[in-house]
Amino acid sequence: MEICFKSKSVGASQFWQGLHKIKHLFKWGAIHRVGNGAKTSFWNDVWLGDVPLKISFPELFRMSRNPNARVSEVWSSEGWELTFRRSLTPSENRTYSNLLQTLSSFQWMDAMDEVEWALDKSKALTTKSLYSFLTHRGVCVYERLIVSGEPKSH
């Protein structure tokens, strides 16, 4: 889900300009609960596991025809429909099989996508949790994040 700041930061208040400067950091603490998949990025958002799929499967992400696809755009009644810019090598086919295995655990819900904040026990974005994340350089004692705001990789 893209964090959307509709106004421009030029000529805006210092507070709003500050939000524009750190909005990309929101992704480090956001966990997506996919409902219909319409607002969640397949490769870029954390929605299945602890890190974005582009981190877990970087070689497939680099070859994806649509690296900004929403979850709903790569699913049909036939199953997952990911397309790549070229044919996959045998090694890449094994990686693709691993991705499909990972995706097999996903359960669709008849609901809108939602975002939870991993940096607060309430799962809600709070000023305190964001401030703590920023001032401690991403070092959080929480199971979803590690040093410097880098997500866990498996």
C-alpha positions in Angstrom: 0.0 0.0 0.0 1.6 3.2 -1.1 1.6 5.9 1.6 -0.1 8.8 -0.2 0.7 12.4 0.6 -1.5 14.3 -1.9 -0.1 17.7 -1.4 3.3 19.0 -2.4 5.9 19.7 0.3 7.1 22.9 -1.4 5.6 25.9 0.3 4.0 23.7 3.0 4.6 23.9 6.8 7.8 22.6 8.3 5.9 19.8 9.9 4.4 18.7 6.5 7.8 19.0 4.8 9.3 16.8 7.6 6.6 14.2 6.9 7.5 14.1 3.2 11.2 13.6 4.2 10.4 10.5 6.3 7.4 8.9 4.6 9.5 6.2 3.0 10.5 5.0 6.5 6.9 4.0 7.2 7.5 0.9 5.0 10.0 -0.4 7.5 7.3 -0.7 10.2 4.3 -1.5 8.0 2.8 -5.0 7.9 0.1 -5.6 5.3 -2.9 -7.8 6.0 -4.1 -8.6 2.5 -7.9 -8.8 2.0 -8.6 -8.5 -1.7 -5.0 -7.5 -2.6 -6.0 -4.3 -4.4 -3.8 -2.0 -2.3 -0.8 -4.2 -1.4 2.3 -4.3 -3.6 3.2 -7.9 -4.4 6.9 -7.4 -4.4 7.5 -4.2 -2.3 5.2 -4.6 0.8 5.6 -6.9 3.7 2.5 -9.1 3.5 3.7 -12.7 3.5 6.5 -13.5 5.9 8.8 -10.9 7.5 10.2 -9.1 4.5 9.0 -7.9 1.1 9.1 -10.7 -1.5 11.7 -8.6 -3.5 14.1 -9.2 -0.6 13.3 -13.0 -0.3 13.4 -13.5 -4.1 15.6 -10.8 -5.5 16.5 -12.5 -8.8 12.8 -13.0 -9.7 12.0 -9.5 -8.7 14.7 -8.1 -11.0 13.2 -10.0 -13.9 9.6 -9.3 -13.1 7.6 -7.6 -16.0 5.7 -5.7 -13.4 7.7 -4.9 -10.2 5.0 -2.6 -8.9 2.1 -5.1 -9.4 -0.6 -5.3 -6.7 -1.3 -8.7 -5.2 -4.7 -8.7 -6.9 -3.0 -8.2 -10.3 -1.0 -11.4 -10.2 -3.8 -13.7 -8.9 -6.6 -15.2 -11.0 -8.9 -18.1 -10.5 -6.2 -20.2 -12.2 -3.7 -19.3 -9.5 -0.6 -17.0 -9.3 0.3 -15.5 -12.7 3.7 -13.9 -12.5 5.4 -12.9 -15.7 9.1 -12.3 -16.3 11.1 -10.5 -19.0 12.7 -13.8 -20.2 12.5 -17.5 -19.7 13.8 -18.8 -16.4 16.9 -20.9 -16.1 16.7 -24.2 -14.2 18.1 -22.5 -11.1 15.6 -19.7 -11.4 12.8 -22.2 -12.0 13.7 -23.8 -8.6 13.5 -20.4 -7.0 10.2 -19.7 -8.7 8.9 -23.1 -7.3 10.1 -21.9 -3.8 8.1 -18.7 -4.3 5.0 -20.6 -5.4 5.4 -22.8 -2.3 5.6 -19.7 -0.1 2.5 -18.3 -1.8 0.6 -21.5 -1.3 0.2 -20.6 2.4 -1.7 -17.4 1.5 -5.4 -17.3 2.3 -7.6 -14.7 0.5 -10.1 -12.8 2.6 -13.3 -11.0 1.5 -12.1 -7.6 2.9 -10.1 -4.6 2.1 -6.3 -4.6 2.7 -5.2 -3.2 6.0 -1.9 -2.0 7.3 -0.6 -2.7 10.8 2.4 -0.9 12.5 5.0 -3.4 13.7 6.7 -1.0 15.9 4.0 -0.7 18.6 2.3 -3.4 20.5 -1.1 -1.8 19.7 -0.3 -2.4 16.0 -1.2 1.3 15.4 1.2 3.9 14.1 2.0 6.2 17.0 4.2 9.3 17.1 6.2 7.8 20.0 7.0 4.5 18.1 8.0 6.4 15.0 10.1 8.8 17.0 11.8 5.9 18.8 12.5 4.2 15.5 14.0 7.3 14.0 16.1 8.3 17.1 17.5 4.9 17.7 18.5 4.4 14.1 16.0 1.6 13.6 17.2 -0.5 16.5 14.0 -2.0 18.0 13.4 -4.7 20.4 10.7 -6.2 18.4 10.5 -9.4 16.5 10.0 -7.9 13.0 13.0 -5.5 12.7 16.7 -5.7 13.2 19.5 -3.1 13.4 19.4 0.0 11.2 15.9 -0.6 10.1 16.9 -3.5 7.8 14.3 -6.2 7.7 15.2 -9.8 8.6 16.2 -12.0 5.7 15.9 -15.7 5.7 
